[in-house]
């Protein structure tokens, strides 16, 4: 990407993934968006470690890295790819990375990155609201199901033939001699 490239929001959003129940962007993707090499981004992060607490950035475990690689998100180390475990940046970490890089491109792109995180947060909150409403609907249907079951049982009981009662005594139309 060059400085004059227009970055569609979807391009940034596709690079945001869910790890450890957090929306994050991997260092290689962030470096690409900011127009720097991944190693340069990571160098600046290491030089400014105090600016990146765990809620801003964390290093992936080997298991997380293997999972990402199996999903083709990261190239394999055997083909000139990564030699170390990648870092994952939260929304705040991505913004802080733009600040420590001191490049116009990084500052410019950080706006797109933050907007993408915000958009995903809005989408997620609307999905949570929709799930809550769906659960309410299921509860209501469940209550109606029980009421309908009771009504059907009562109708079946009314439709069942009346039990025969044994006759006691004489019938009036019988002849006696």
N, C-alpha and C positions, 0 to 999 in steps of 0.2 A: 504494500500500500504506500502511496505517496501522500504528501501533505494535501494535495488537491482532491484526493479521492473522497467521494461522498459515501458515507457509511450508513446503509439502511439499518433501522432499529432491529430488524430480525437477525441481521448479521451478528450484532452484539448479543442479543437475547439467546441465540443458539449456543453461545459460548458459556453461558451461565448454567451451571449444573448444581445438583443437590448432593452435598456430601456432609455427613454428620448433622443432618437436619438443618443445614444452612445453605443458602444460595451463595455460590462462590464462582470465581473465574480462575482458571489455572494460569500459572505464571507465563507459560509459553503463549497462550492466547492473549493475555493482557499485554505482554511485550509486543506482540504483533500489532495489536490495536494502537499502542503507544508509539510504534515505529522505532523500537529499539530491539537489540538482541536479548534473548532470555537471560544470558549470563550477565549482561549489563544491568538489567532490572534486578536480578538477584544480588549482584554486587552492591547496588545502591541500598537495597533492603538490609543487607548485612551491615553496611556502614551506618545505618540509621535504625538499628534493632529496637531502640527505645520507642520508636514511633509505630511499631507493629506488635501490639500485644496479641494474645491468642484469639481475641474476638475480632481482630482485623485480618490476621493471617495465620495459617498453620501449615506444617509440612505433612503431606500425605503419608500414610503407612504403606508398607510394601503391599499389603492386601488391597488397599484402596487403589494404589497405582496399578496393580495387576488387573483389577476390575475395570479401570478406565481403559487400559491398553486393550483388553479383550473386547471392549466396545468401540475400538478404533478411534478413541479420543486422543491417544498419544502414540507416537511412533515407537517402535521397539528399539531397544538399545543396540541390537545387533546390526542395525542398518544406519549407523551414524546418528542415532537418536539420543535420548537422555542418558546421562551417566549417574545422575542422582535423583532422589525422589523430588517431585515437583512441590511447589508451594501453592496453596489455595488462598485466594484473597476474597474477603467479604466485601460488601459495598464500601465500607469505610476504609478497608485496606487498599482497595483499588484507587480510591481518591487520594489516600496518603501516598501511594506509589507514584501517582502523577506529580505530586508535590516534591518528592525527593529526586525525581528525574530531571527536574528543571528544564524541560523542553516544551516548546510551544505546542508541538504535536500532542504530547501527553496531556497537557492541560486542556487542549481543545477536545481531545477524545474522551477525557474523564467525564465531561458533561454527558456524552452519549452513553457511557457506561453507567453512570448514576441513574440516568433516565430509564435505562433498560432494567436495572434492579428495581426501581420504583414501579415500573409497569408490571413486572413479575409479581411484586408484592401486592399490587391492586388485583391482579388476576387471581392470585392465591386467596386473598381475603374474600373475593366474590365467590370462589369455589367453596370456601369454608362456610359462608353464609348459605349457599345453595344446599350443601350437605346438611346443615342444621335444619333448614326448611323441609328437606326430604325426610329426615328423621321424625320431625313433627307430623308430617303427613302419614308416615308409616304408623306412628302411634295412634293417630286418629282412625286410620283404616283398621288397625288392629282392634280398637274399641268397637267399631261398627261391625267388624267380622264376628265378634262375640255376640253382639246384639242380634245380628242376622241369624247366627247359629241357634240362639234361643227361640227366635220367632219360628224358624223352620221346625225345630223340635216340637213347639207347641202346636203348629199346624198338623204335623204328623200324628200327634197324639189325638187331636180332634178328628182326624180322618180315619183313625183305627176303628174297626168295628167294636161296638159296645160289647162288653163281656156278657155271656149268657148267664142269666141267673136261673137256678133250678126252680121249678114250679112246686109250690106247696099248696095242698088243698085240692078241691074239685073244680072242674070247669063247669060252667053253667049250662052248656049245651049237651051234656052227657045224659044218656037215658039210663034210668035205674029200673029194675024190675022187682 
